[in-house]
Amino acid sequence: MKKRSLVSINDYTKEEQLRILDLAEEFEQQPTQKILQDYVVATLFFEPSTRTRLSFESAVSRLGGKIVGFSEASSSSVSKGESLKDTILTVSNYSDLIVMRHPKEGSARFASEVATVPIINAGDGANQHPTQCLLDLYSIRKTQGKLDDLDIVFVGDLKYGRTVHSDVMALVNFNVRFHFVSPPELKLPSSVKKYIKDKNLEYYQYTDLNEAIPKGDIIYMTRIQRERFSDPIEYEKVKNAYILKNNMLKHSKENVKVLHPLPRVNEISLDVDDNPKAYYFQQALNGVYVRQALVASILGVK
């Protein structure tokens, strides 16, 4: 994986994904290691982010690396009209690796084609979010002890949810059963379903969350993303479609864990936070270890 970009989760094989998870376990045991002292990582966030940006920066800092970059497009020369190509070529001169989030689908692939250093896609529009996918795989394996033969329930914005798209594309390699809960307007795109069909795996679609909850080993909640809707009226129609409340978990499996890529708005009630089945804040912490593993692998120090 040395010097290889990660734009789509499919850029890495199943075996390479598992190698990242195994290495993340090592970093969880020893998160502070000064192995990146000679490296500079650029974080270019053209779109707002808290967990992804800070977990990358925490990961690099704990490994002794240096960080440069910006947290919003308005603080960069993009606000002066600079093209993405020029930004990427310039920042390539200043860094050994670029982590980029951008609102346009395909922007990360374009950046990887023009950059002279590896690119990690930290989210490109409604397309993909491969590093969130890796930490989700890590969280699932950590809580369930395996990735095979599980029932995964995805809830909410399955149309624009880039995390869900990446997760499905990775999980088809582990013989899982998919349960998709969404309003009709936010169903999983056919292009993503094709990955499931090509592997001859089972998937089920619901509009009623209560119907799917008892089936899941993992319940993966997602936010209805206001920023993906061009029509505010359409957003208002679906924004409160699913709200997971503590009493709804009474009939769930004993081993079930509730995940969420965060930020949460109101799709998980606060009363779920104290339930031992809630795992979303630990999931966010797992992102540091996984991103340490990924950066260390790409830079060739592990």
BABAPA-932994 format. One record per residue: x, y, z of N, C-alpha, C in turn. Coordinates in steps of 0.2 Angstrom, whole numbers, plus 5000, padded with zeros to 4 digits. Layout:
N
XYZXYZXYZ;...
END
This chain:
302
500449945000500050005000500450065000;501150065000501550115001501450164995;501350224996501250284991500650274987;500150234989499550224985498950264988;498650294984498050334986497550294988;497050314992496450284994495850334992;495550324986495050364984494350324985;494350264983493750224984493950164988;493450134992493650084996493850024992;493650024986493849964981494549974978;494950034980495650034978496049984982;495749964988496149914992495749844992;496149794991495849724991495549714998;495149664999494949635005495549625010;496049595007496649575011496949635014;497049685010497349755012496949785017;496249785016495849815021495949785028;495949715028496049675034496749695037;497249705033497849725035497849795039;497449835037497349905040497049895047;496549845047496149835053496649805058;497049755056497549725061498049775063;498249815059498749865061498449915066;497849935065497449975069497449945076;497349885077497349855083498049865087;498549865083499249875086499249945089;498949995085498950065087498550075093;497950045093497550045099497950035105;498349985105498749965111499250015112;499550045107500050095108499950155103;499550195105499350255100499950305099;500350315104500850365103501550335101;501750345095502350315092502650375088;503250385089503650445085503950415079;503450395074503750365068503650405062;503250465063503150515057503550575058;504050575062504450645063504650675057;504850635051505050665045504550675040;503950675042503350685037502950735038;502650765033502150815033501550795030;500950805033500350785030499850845030;499550855024499150905022498450885023;498050925027497350915027496950965024;496650955018496251005014495550995014;495151035019494451015020494051075016;493851065010493451115007492751115009;492551065014491851055017491951045024;491451075028491551065035491650995038;492050985043492150925046492450935053;492150895058492450895065492850825066;492450775066492750705068493350685063;493150685056493650665051494250705051;494250775051494850815051495250805058;494850815063495250805070495550735071;495150685069495450615070496050605066;496050635060496650625055497250665059;497050725061497650775064497850745071;497450715074497650675081498050615079;497850585074498250525072498950535070;499050595066499650615064500050645069;499750685074500150715079500350655084;499950605085500150555090500750515087;500850515081501450485078501950525076;501950595078502550635078502550675071;502050665067502050705061501850775061;502050815056501850885055501150895051;500750945053500150945049500051025046;499951025040499751095037499051085033;498751145032498151135028497651185030;497051175028496451225030495851185032;495351215035494751175038494151205034;494251255030493651275025493951315019;493551305014493851335007493951405008;493551445012493551515012494251545015;494551495018495251515021495851495017;495651475010496151455006496151495000;496551484995496551524989496051504984;495651454986495051434982494551494982;494551534987494151594988494351644983;494951644981495151694976495051664969;494851604968494751584961495251524959;495651504963496151454962495751394960;496051354955495751294953495951234958;495551184958495751124962496451094960;496551094953497151064951497751104953;497751174953498251214955498351204963;497851204967497851194974498251124975;498051074972498351004973499051004971;499251034966499951034963500351074968;500151124970500551174975500651134982;500051104985500151074991500551014991;500550984985501050924984501750944985;501951004984502651024985502751034992;502251034997502351055004502250995008;502050935005501850885010502050815007;501950765011502150695009501450655007;500850685010500250645009499750705010;499150695006498650745006497950705008;497650735013496950715015496550765013;496050745009495550795006494850775007;494450825009493750825008493450875004;492950854999492750904994492050894993;491650944992490850934991490750904984;491150904979491050874972491250804972;490750764969490850694968491450684962;491950644963492450634958493050674960;492950724964493550774965494150734968;494050684972494650654975494950614970;494650584965494950544960495350594955;495050644954495450694950496050714953;496050734960496550754964497150704964;496950634964497450584964497750574957;497450594952497750594945498250654944;498150704948498650764946499150774952;499050744958499450754963500150714962;500650734965501350704965501450664971;500950664976500950624982500350594983;500250544987499650504988499050544991;498450534989497850564991497450514995;497150545001496650505005496050545004;495550505002494850535001494450535008;494350595010494050605017493250625015;493050605009492350615008492350665002;491950634996491850684990491150684989;490850734991490050744990489750684992;489250654988488850594990489150534988;489750534986490050474983490350424988;490950434991491250394995491550425001;491650385006492050405012492450335015;492950325011493250255012493650255019;493850305022494150295029493650285034;493050315033492550305038492350235037;492350205031492150135030492650095034;493250105034493750065037493650065045;493550125047493450125055492750095056;492250095052491650055053491749975053;492149955048492349885048492749865055;493149915057493549895063493049895069;492549935069492049945075491649875075;491449855069491049795068491349735070;492049735068492449675070492549675077;492749735080492849735087492249715092;491649735090491049725094490749655093;490849625087490549565085491049505084;491649525084492149475084492249445077;491949475072491949445065491649495061;491749485054491449525049490949485045;491049415045490649375041489949355044;489449335040488849305043488549355048;488449415046488149465051487549495047;487049525051486449565048486649635050;486649675045486849745045486249785043;485949825048485349875046485649945045;485549965039485750035038485050085038;485050135041484450175042484550255040;484050275036484150355035484250365028;484750405027484950435020485350385017;485050345013485450295009485650315002;485250365000485450394993486050434993;486050484998486650534998487150515003;487050465007487550445012488150405010;488650445009489350415006489650365010;489550365017489750315021489450255020;488750255019488450195018488650165011;488750205006488950174999489650135000;490150165004490750135005490650075009;490250075014490250015018489949955015;489449975011489149915007489649885002;490049924999490449904994491049864997;491149875004491649835007491349775010;490749775013490449725017490249665012;490149685005489949625001490549575001;491149585003491649535003491649495009;491149505014491149465020490449435021;490049415016489449375016488949395021;488849465021488349485026487649495023;487149505027486449515025486249585026;486049625021485949695022485149705023;485049755027484349775029484349855028;483949875023483949955022483349985023;483350035028482750065030482850145028;482350165024482350235022481750255019;481550315018481050345015481150325007;480550315003480650294996481150344993;481150414995481550464991482250454992;482450414998483150415000483450334999;483150294995483350224994484050224992;484350164993485050154991485050154983;485550194980485550194973485650124970;485450114964485450054960486250034959;486650084958487350074957487650044963;487450054969487750024975487449954976;486749944974486449884975486749834971;487049854965487349804960487949764963;488249794968488849764971488549704975;487949714978487649654982487349604977;487049624972486749574967487349534964;487949564962488449534959488749484964;488649484970488949434975488449384977;487849394974487249354976487049354983;487149414986486949414993486249444994;486049435000485349445002485249525004;484749555002484649625005483849635005;483649675010482949685011482849755012;482249785010482149855010481549865015;481549915019480949935023480850005023;480250025025480150095027479950105035;479850045038479750045045480350025049;480650065053481250055057481149995062;480549995065480449945070480449875067;480249865061480249805058480949775057;481449815056482149795055482549785061;482349825066482849825072482949755075;482449715076482549645079483049605075;483149615068483549575064484249595064;484449655067485149675066485649655071;486249635069486849635074487149705074;487049745069487349815069486749855066;486549905070486049955068486450025066;486550035060486950095058486450155056;486450205060485950265059486350315055;486050345051486350405047485850465048;486250525047485850585047485550605040;484950635040484650655034485050725033;485450725027485850775026485550835022;485450885026485150945023485550975017;486250975018486651005013486650965006;486350905006486250865000485650884996;485150924999484550934996484551004993;484351004986484251074983483651104984;483151064986482451084988482351084995;482251134999482151135006481551105008;481051105003480351075005480450995005;480850975001480950895001481350875007;481850915009482150905015481650905021;481250955022480750955027480350895028;480150865022479750805022480050745025;480650735024481050675027481450685033;481550745035482150755040482050715047;481450705048481250665055480950605053;481150575048480850505046481050455051;481650455054481850395058482150425064;481950415070482250435077482250375081;482850345082482950285087482950305094;482450275098482350295105482550235109;482750245115482950185119482450125120;481850145120481350085121481250045115;481550075109481450035103481949975103;482449985107482949925107482849865112;482249875115482049815119482049745116;481849745110481749685106482349675101;482849705102483449695098483849645101;484349615097484749565099485249585105;485449535109485849555115486549585112;486749555107487449575104487449645100;486849675099486849725094487149785096;487449825092487849885093487549935088;487449995091487150055087487750095085;487850105078488350145075488050205072;488450255071488250315068488950355066;488950375059489650415057489650485061;489150505063489150575067489250625061;489050685062488650715068487950695068;487750685074487050675076486650735076;486050735073485550785074485050765079;484550735077484050705081483850635080;484250605075484050535073484150475078;484550495084484650455089484450495096;483950475099483850515105484350505110;484450555115484950565120484850505125;484250475125484150425130484550355128;484750355122485050295119485850295122;486050355123486750365124487050315130;486650305135486850265141486650195140;486350175135486250105134486850075131;487050015134487649985133487749955125;487149965122487149945115487350005110;487450065113487650125110488450115109;488650125103489350125102489650175098;489250235096489450275091490050325093;490150335100490650375102491350335102;491250275104491850235104492050225096;491550215092491650215085492150275082;491950335085492350395083493050385085;493150365091493850355094494250305089;493850245087494250195083494450235077;494150285075494450325069495150345069;495350365075496050385076496550325075;496450265077496850205076496850185069;496250185066496250165059496650215055;496550275056496850325052497650325053;497850305059498550305060498850245056;498450185056498650135052498750145045;498250185042498150195035498750245033;498850305037499350345035500050315036;500150275041500850235042500950195036;500450155034500550115028500650145022;500350205020500450235014501150265014;501350295020501950325020502550275021;502350215022502850155022503250155028;503050175033503350165040503150105044;502550075041502350015044502149965039;
END
